[in-house]
């Protein structure tokens, strides 16, 4: 049985930890409001742009001379998995859920005879993916030191992805991130990024031709890379909100668990103290009787 001094030390240690987790929960709650607002503001634009580009893919994707970002390379042998993670922990299963979704997709593709490569943003998922898929990480985008990841980082990642695609490093790219639902629910999500997937249901044909102003080449040359950047930016914003929500929940649970442990240790301390006092009284009485 632990001594009174050891129990008192453990109680003080857990109380100190509880103060830290409570403070981290408050910080995460404050950051969550801003991150959630940013994710929700960007979501309609990103989804609408994705729909417009998907509609173009269904109409002109198979046409001769269509951009490769729209029509693809004509094969699907090499798949690139763009996995968005954070650089920090203490966020529950936030990072591990994203890695799990990417891992499951990679195993599915490999079972179908495809070659899988990884492009990682953030360092938390790197050790796991490197262990499960050694030698298959072709790019690490460092976010250490970046206080708040924004559109500039999304643009840089999109440019690297486009360069790899033009160089023939992959045929199909998939994006993995955590979609923010609420502070309690974050959903690991994967979507095809390149080439643009056609809608599951083809829109009803109106017989009208697609017209471009100024011209098809100029519009698609701007629209398609922009869509890649916006989808990555959306993923980063969703991740930012999900991370803070997961962190707030994890720190709340840790604070509650610390409180429960403090109560148990306090009860144990009081019982041990009472037992020590009782033992001391018995020794005093026995000594008095011996006199």
C-alpha beads as a LAMMPS data file, in Angstrom:
LAMMPS data file: protein, C-alpha beads

291 atoms
290 bonds

1 atom types
1 bond types

-500.0 500.0 xlo xhi
-500.0 500.0 ylo yhi
-500.0 500.0 zlo zhi

Masses

1 110.0

Atoms # bond

1 1 1 0.000 0.000 0.000
2 1 1 1.263 3.472 -0.874
3 1 1 2.363 5.693 1.977
4 1 1 0.526 8.892 2.924
5 1 1 3.343 10.952 1.427
6 1 1 3.137 9.059 -1.883
7 1 1 -0.654 9.398 -2.033
8 1 1 -0.457 13.123 -1.315
9 1 1 2.154 13.503 -4.050
10 1 1 -0.014 11.639 -6.561
11 1 1 -3.028 13.787 -5.682
12 1 1 -1.044 16.999 -6.210
13 1 1 0.371 15.662 -9.483
14 1 1 -3.076 14.770 -10.856
15 1 1 -4.431 18.172 -9.777
16 1 1 -1.648 19.866 -11.737
17 1 1 -2.477 17.749 -14.788
18 1 1 -6.162 18.595 -14.397
19 1 1 -5.362 22.319 -14.467
20 1 1 -3.446 21.841 -17.728
21 1 1 -6.186 19.811 -19.439
22 1 1 -8.825 22.299 -18.314
23 1 1 -6.798 25.196 -19.733
24 1 1 -6.237 23.310 -23.021
25 1 1 -9.967 22.635 -23.275
26 1 1 -10.707 26.362 -22.929
27 1 1 -8.088 27.246 -25.552
28 1 1 -9.495 24.653 -27.980
29 1 1 -13.035 25.939 -27.411
30 1 1 -11.927 29.490 -28.206
31 1 1 -10.096 28.398 -31.387
32 1 1 -12.977 26.160 -32.439
33 1 1 -15.392 29.058 -32.950
34 1 1 -13.082 30.756 -35.462
35 1 1 -12.106 27.508 -37.218
36 1 1 -15.726 26.352 -37.475
37 1 1 -16.830 29.672 -38.957
38 1 1 -14.060 29.507 -41.577
39 1 1 -14.874 25.902 -42.542
40 1 1 -18.604 26.578 -42.825
41 1 1 -18.013 29.742 -44.866
42 1 1 -15.755 27.955 -47.388
43 1 1 -17.855 24.801 -47.702
44 1 1 -20.626 26.122 -50.068
45 1 1 -18.109 27.647 -52.500
46 1 1 -15.936 24.508 -52.578
47 1 1 -18.924 22.219 -53.045
48 1 1 -20.419 24.394 -55.784
49 1 1 -17.112 24.599 -57.649
50 1 1 -16.718 20.837 -57.343
51 1 1 -20.198 20.403 -58.811
52 1 1 -19.496 22.730 -61.733
53 1 1 -16.233 20.974 -62.592
54 1 1 -17.878 17.550 -62.219
55 1 1 -20.583 18.669 -64.634
56 1 1 -17.902 19.701 -67.124
57 1 1 -16.240 16.309 -66.693
58 1 1 -19.457 14.552 -67.656
59 1 1 -19.920 16.750 -70.756
60 1 1 -16.464 17.356 -72.180
61 1 1 -14.171 15.054 -70.178
62 1 1 -14.135 12.391 -72.883
63 1 1 -13.635 14.854 -75.737
64 1 1 -10.392 14.852 -77.686
65 1 1 -7.949 17.403 -76.319
66 1 1 -9.663 17.720 -72.937
67 1 1 -7.217 18.758 -70.156
68 1 1 -5.702 15.829 -68.259
69 1 1 -6.917 17.285 -64.947
70 1 1 -10.416 16.765 -66.329
71 1 1 -10.095 13.594 -68.396
72 1 1 -7.152 11.859 -66.699
73 1 1 -4.165 10.120 -68.250
74 1 1 -6.194 7.331 -69.777
75 1 1 -5.099 4.828 -67.131
76 1 1 -5.345 4.314 -63.372
77 1 1 -2.250 2.329 -62.492
78 1 1 -0.666 4.679 -59.943
79 1 1 -2.725 6.316 -57.198
80 1 1 -1.529 9.191 -55.035
81 1 1 -3.098 9.567 -51.591
82 1 1 -2.901 13.130 -50.263
83 1 1 -3.289 12.793 -46.486
84 1 1 -3.896 15.920 -44.389
85 1 1 -2.831 15.639 -40.740
86 1 1 -1.806 18.024 -37.995
87 1 1 1.521 18.573 -36.247
88 1 1 0.053 18.339 -32.759
89 1 1 -1.436 15.583 -30.644
90 1 1 -3.830 15.695 -27.683
91 1 1 -6.784 15.568 -30.095
92 1 1 -8.173 12.115 -29.434
93 1 1 -8.535 9.962 -32.545
94 1 1 -8.509 12.924 -34.959
95 1 1 -5.243 12.071 -36.732
96 1 1 -5.535 8.300 -36.434
97 1 1 -8.995 8.267 -38.053
98 1 1 -7.685 10.093 -41.136
99 1 1 -4.716 7.730 -41.378
100 1 1 -7.044 4.738 -41.006
101 1 1 -9.239 5.949 -43.892
102 1 1 -6.163 6.415 -46.106
103 1 1 -4.755 3.053 -45.017
104 1 1 -7.988 1.239 -45.889
105 1 1 -8.073 2.906 -49.319
106 1 1 -4.429 1.988 -49.932
107 1 1 -5.055 -1.655 -49.056
108 1 1 -8.114 -1.702 -51.327
109 1 1 -6.118 -0.281 -54.245
110 1 1 -3.187 -2.629 -53.697
111 1 1 -5.552 -5.601 -53.606
112 1 1 -6.767 -4.473 -57.041
113 1 1 -3.186 -4.484 -58.342
114 1 1 -2.654 -0.721 -58.223
115 1 1 0.509 1.100 -57.141
116 1 1 0.012 3.460 -54.207
117 1 1 2.038 6.541 -53.319
118 1 1 1.559 9.033 -50.473
119 1 1 1.793 12.823 -50.230
120 1 1 1.660 13.858 -46.560
121 1 1 0.752 17.221 -45.078
122 1 1 1.515 17.454 -41.356
123 1 1 3.748 15.102 -39.402
124 1 1 1.406 13.163 -37.096
125 1 1 0.443 10.494 -39.612
126 1 1 3.940 10.066 -41.024
127 1 1 5.322 7.393 -38.633
128 1 1 2.317 5.103 -39.075
129 1 1 2.166 5.396 -42.865
130 1 1 5.930 5.014 -43.154
131 1 1 5.737 1.813 -41.087
132 1 1 2.783 0.344 -42.985
133 1 1 3.915 1.458 -46.453
134 1 1 7.716 1.790 -46.363
135 1 1 9.230 3.652 -49.287
136 1 1 5.858 4.775 -50.657
137 1 1 5.894 8.364 -49.337
138 1 1 7.029 10.564 -52.219
139 1 1 6.463 13.978 -50.623
140 1 1 6.267 15.504 -47.145
141 1 1 4.880 19.017 -46.867
142 1 1 6.202 20.504 -43.649
143 1 1 3.753 22.596 -41.623
144 1 1 5.890 22.829 -38.482
145 1 1 6.222 26.469 -37.513
146 1 1 3.153 27.590 -39.468
147 1 1 0.855 29.110 -36.895
148 1 1 -2.293 28.962 -38.981
149 1 1 -2.441 26.988 -42.232
150 1 1 -4.307 28.914 -44.891
151 1 1 -4.869 29.409 -48.609
152 1 1 -1.179 30.007 -49.353
153 1 1 -0.288 26.547 -48.061
154 1 1 -3.175 25.002 -50.020
155 1 1 -1.900 26.697 -53.172
156 1 1 1.656 25.416 -52.603
157 1 1 0.438 21.853 -52.058
158 1 1 -1.800 22.076 -55.143
159 1 1 1.132 23.269 -57.259
160 1 1 3.299 20.368 -56.080
161 1 1 0.470 17.919 -56.814
162 1 1 -0.008 19.388 -60.310
163 1 1 3.732 19.187 -61.015
164 1 1 3.809 15.530 -60.010
165 1 1 0.772 14.840 -62.197
166 1 1 2.283 16.569 -65.217
167 1 1 5.503 14.615 -64.666
168 1 1 3.559 11.347 -64.790
169 1 1 4.189 10.437 -61.134
170 1 1 0.573 9.263 -60.719
171 1 1 -2.665 8.770 -62.620
172 1 1 -5.281 9.334 -59.918
173 1 1 -5.127 11.450 -56.746
174 1 1 -7.303 11.109 -53.642
175 1 1 -7.669 13.616 -50.805
176 1 1 -8.126 12.545 -47.167
177 1 1 -9.149 14.863 -44.327
178 1 1 -11.564 15.071 -41.406
179 1 1 -14.928 16.683 -42.147
180 1 1 -16.255 18.744 -39.265
181 1 1 -19.756 17.828 -38.139
182 1 1 -19.757 19.098 -34.551
183 1 1 -17.455 19.404 -31.568
184 1 1 -18.276 15.770 -30.795
185 1 1 -18.346 14.337 -34.326
186 1 1 -15.623 14.530 -36.967
187 1 1 -15.816 12.287 -40.018
188 1 1 -12.691 11.001 -41.788
189 1 1 -13.404 11.653 -45.476
190 1 1 -11.816 10.683 -48.776
191 1 1 -12.560 12.131 -52.201
192 1 1 -11.050 11.788 -55.664
193 1 1 -9.161 14.931 -56.535
194 1 1 -7.578 14.187 -59.924
195 1 1 -9.000 13.584 -62.471
196 1 1 -12.306 15.216 -61.681
197 1 1 -14.865 12.434 -61.146
198 1 1 -18.058 12.669 -63.156
199 1 1 -21.302 12.843 -61.141
200 1 1 -22.824 9.512 -60.117
201 1 1 -25.963 10.508 -61.949
202 1 1 -25.497 12.188 -65.298
203 1 1 -27.544 15.382 -65.598
204 1 1 -30.530 15.237 -67.911
205 1 1 -29.521 16.306 -71.399
206 1 1 -31.104 19.526 -72.564
207 1 1 -29.662 19.325 -76.072
208 1 1 -27.821 22.595 -75.497
209 1 1 -24.142 22.921 -76.357
210 1 1 -21.642 24.116 -73.789
211 1 1 -20.361 27.561 -74.710
212 1 1 -17.256 29.238 -73.296
213 1 1 -16.338 32.877 -73.024
214 1 1 -13.575 33.818 -73.744
215 1 1 -12.753 30.246 -74.828
216 1 1 -12.722 26.686 -73.495
217 1 1 -8.948 26.408 -73.179
218 1 1 -8.530 29.635 -71.225
219 1 1 -11.386 28.904 -68.832
220 1 1 -10.391 25.321 -68.075
221 1 1 -6.728 26.283 -67.715
222 1 1 -7.755 28.558 -64.826
223 1 1 -10.731 26.644 -63.424
224 1 1 -9.227 23.164 -63.061
225 1 1 -6.076 24.105 -61.058
226 1 1 -8.234 26.455 -58.986
227 1 1 -10.551 23.557 -58.147
228 1 1 -7.609 21.440 -56.925
229 1 1 -6.439 24.314 -54.707
230 1 1 -9.934 25.008 -53.345
231 1 1 -10.616 21.354 -52.512
232 1 1 -7.308 21.133 -50.628
233 1 1 -8.060 24.433 -48.884
234 1 1 -11.475 23.101 -47.885
235 1 1 -9.796 19.990 -46.458
236 1 1 -7.355 22.106 -44.444
237 1 1 -10.181 24.243 -43.033
238 1 1 -12.293 21.199 -42.194
239 1 1 -9.240 19.672 -40.503
240 1 1 -8.605 22.810 -38.467
241 1 1 -12.157 22.811 -37.105
242 1 1 -12.148 19.038 -36.550
243 1 1 -8.840 19.177 -34.688
244 1 1 -10.084 21.820 -32.257
245 1 1 -13.367 19.993 -31.723
246 1 1 -11.563 16.708 -31.083
247 1 1 -9.041 18.436 -28.815
248 1 1 -11.791 20.119 -26.796
249 1 1 -13.595 16.796 -26.335
250 1 1 -10.385 14.940 -25.450
251 1 1 -9.348 17.569 -22.888
252 1 1 -12.840 17.592 -21.377
253 1 1 -12.687 13.809 -20.954
254 1 1 -9.188 14.052 -19.507
255 1 1 -10.321 16.709 -17.021
256 1 1 -13.252 14.559 -15.917
257 1 1 -11.041 11.480 -15.591
258 1 1 -8.551 13.470 -13.540
259 1 1 -11.366 14.571 -11.241
260 1 1 -12.501 10.973 -10.764
261 1 1 -8.935 9.877 -10.018
262 1 1 -8.479 12.707 -7.504
263 1 1 -11.648 11.614 -5.698
264 1 1 -10.464 7.995 -5.553
265 1 1 -7.000 8.973 -4.340
266 1 1 -8.487 11.326 -1.749
267 1 1 -10.702 8.568 -0.386
268 1 1 -7.709 6.227 -0.276
269 1 1 -5.612 8.921 1.418
270 1 1 -8.269 9.598 4.070
271 1 1 -8.674 5.893 4.788
272 1 1 -4.923 5.394 5.067
273 1 1 -4.654 8.443 7.314
274 1 1 -7.469 7.198 9.512
275 1 1 -5.839 3.769 9.678
276 1 1 -2.531 5.366 10.638
277 1 1 -4.192 7.417 13.369
278 1 1 -5.992 4.342 14.680
279 1 1 -2.751 2.345 14.720
280 1 1 -1.001 5.153 16.570
281 1 1 -3.781 5.346 19.174
282 1 1 -3.644 1.572 19.703
283 1 1 0.105 1.796 20.241
284 1 1 -0.334 4.648 22.746
285 1 1 -3.036 2.790 24.669
286 1 1 -0.987 -0.414 24.676
287 1 1 2.026 1.495 25.947
288 1 1 -0.043 3.111 28.691
289 1 1 -1.455 -0.246 29.802
290 1 1 2.044 -1.692 29.944
291 1 1 3.030 1.011 32.441

Bonds

1 1 1 2
2 1 2 3
3 1 3 4
4 1 4 5
5 1 5 6
6 1 6 7
7 1 7 8
8 1 8 9
9 1 9 10
10 1 10 11
11 1 11 12
12 1 12 13
13 1 13 14
14 1 14 15
15 1 15 16
16 1 16 17
17 1 17 18
18 1 18 19
19 1 19 20
20 1 20 21
21 1 21 22
22 1 22 23
23 1 23 24
24 1 24 25
25 1 25 26
26 1 26 27
27 1 27 28
28 1 28 29
29 1 29 30
30 1 30 31
31 1 31 32
32 1 32 33
33 1 33 34
34 1 34 35
35 1 35 36
36 1 36 37
37 1 37 38
38 1 38 39
39 1 39 40
40 1 40 41
41 1 41 42
42 1 42 43
43 1 43 44
44 1 44 45
45 1 45 46
46 1 46 47
47 1 47 48
48 1 48 49
49 1 49 50
50 1 50 51
51 1 51 52
52 1 52 53
53 1 53 54
54 1 54 55
55 1 55 56
56 1 56 57
57 1 57 58
58 1 58 59
59 1 59 60
60 1 60 61
61 1 61 62
62 1 62 63
63 1 63 64
64 1 64 65
65 1 65 66
66 1 66 67
67 1 67 68
68 1 68 69
69 1 69 70
70 1 70 71
71 1 71 72
72 1 72 73
73 1 73 74
74 1 74 75
75 1 75 76
76 1 76 77
77 1 77 78
78 1 78 79
79 1 79 80
80 1 80 81
81 1 81 82
82 1 82 83
83 1 83 84
84 1 84 85
85 1 85 86
86 1 86 87
87 1 87 88
88 1 88 89
89 1 89 90
90 1 90 91
91 1 91 92
92 1 92 93
93 1 93 94
94 1 94 95
95 1 95 96
96 1 96 97
97 1 97 98
98 1 98 99
99 1 99 100
100 1 100 101
101 1 101 102
102 1 102 103
103 1 103 104
104 1 104 105
105 1 105 106
106 1 106 107
107 1 107 108
108 1 108 109
109 1 109 110
110 1 110 111
111 1 111 112
112 1 112 113
113 1 113 114
114 1 114 115
115 1 115 116
116 1 116 117
117 1 117 118
118 1 118 119
119 1 119 120
120 1 120 121
121 1 121 122
122 1 122 123
123 1 123 124
124 1 124 125
125 1 125 126
126 1 126 127
127 1 127 128
128 1 128 129
129 1 129 130
130 1 130 131
131 1 131 132
132 1 132 133
133 1 133 134
134 1 134 135
135 1 135 136
136 1 136 137
137 1 137 138
138 1 138 139
139 1 139 140
140 1 140 141
141 1 141 142
142 1 142 143
143 1 143 144
144 1 144 145
145 1 145 146
146 1 146 147
147 1 147 148
148 1 148 149
149 1 149 150
150 1 150 151
151 1 151 152
152 1 152 153
153 1 153 154
154 1 154 155
155 1 155 156
156 1 156 157
157 1 157 158
158 1 158 159
159 1 159 160
160 1 160 161
161 1 161 162
162 1 162 163
163 1 163 164
164 1 164 165
165 1 165 166
166 1 166 167
167 1 167 168
168 1 168 169
169 1 169 170
170 1 170 171
171 1 171 172
172 1 172 173
173 1 173 174
174 1 174 175
175 1 175 176
176 1 176 177
177 1 177 178
178 1 178 179
179 1 179 180
180 1 180 181
181 1 181 182
182 1 182 183
183 1 183 184
184 1 184 185
185 1 185 186
186 1 186 187
187 1 187 188
188 1 188 189
189 1 189 190
190 1 190 191
191 1 191 192
192 1 192 193
193 1 193 194
194 1 194 195
195 1 195 196
196 1 196 197
197 1 197 198
198 1 198 199
199 1 199 200
200 1 200 201
201 1 201 202
202 1 202 203
203 1 203 204
204 1 204 205
205 1 205 206
206 1 206 207
207 1 207 208
208 1 208 209
209 1 209 210
210 1 210 211
211 1 211 212
212 1 212 213
213 1 213 214
214 1 214 215
215 1 215 216
216 1 216 217
217 1 217 218
218 1 218 219
219 1 219 220
220 1 220 221
221 1 221 222
222 1 222 223
223 1 223 224
224 1 224 225
225 1 225 226
226 1 226 227
227 1 227 228
228 1 228 229
229 1 229 230
230 1 230 231
231 1 231 232
232 1 232 233
233 1 233 234
234 1 234 235
235 1 235 236
236 1 236 237
237 1 237 238
238 1 238 239
239 1 239 240
240 1 240 241
241 1 241 242
242 1 242 243
243 1 243 244
244 1 244 245
245 1 245 246
246 1 246 247
247 1 247 248
248 1 248 249
249 1 249 250
250 1 250 251
251 1 251 252
252 1 252 253
253 1 253 254
254 1 254 255
255 1 255 256
256 1 256 257
257 1 257 258
258 1 258 259
259 1 259 260
260 1 260 261
261 1 261 262
262 1 262 263
263 1 263 264
264 1 264 265
265 1 265 266
266 1 266 267
267 1 267 268
268 1 268 269
269 1 269 270
270 1 270 271
271 1 271 272
272 1 272 273
273 1 273 274
274 1 274 275
275 1 275 276
276 1 276 277
277 1 277 278
278 1 278 279
279 1 279 280
280 1 280 281
281 1 281 282
282 1 282 283
283 1 283 284
284 1 284 285
285 1 285 286
286 1 286 287
287 1 287 288
288 1 288 289
289 1 289 290
290 1 290 291
